[in-house]
């Protein structure tokens, strides 16, 4: 028997991308802000090198998750049938 793989619905791909970005941006931003003393009453405020580190973290998250780990967190949750 051959199993046919159903393509993932577009809405699931878009939702996974949005949730992944929010997860890594806010989680990573708060963690970097906490480590660098940039946490404010409203959240975090990153400037200069901490902001660049967050930008690099977002890129590494998506590349490593998609290419090496079998999907990002939200892709793995939403792409299962």
Secondary structure as GFF3:
##gff-version 3
##sequence-region A 1 81
A	DSSP	alpha_helix	10	36	.	.	.	ID=ss1
A	DSSP	beta_strand	39	40	.	.	.	ID=ss2
A	DSSP	beta_strand	43	44	.	.	.	ID=ss3
A	DSSP	alpha_helix	49	63	.	.	.	ID=ss4
A	DSSP	pi_helix	64	68	.	.	.	ID=ss5
A	DSSP	alpha_helix	73	78	.	.	.	ID=ss6
###
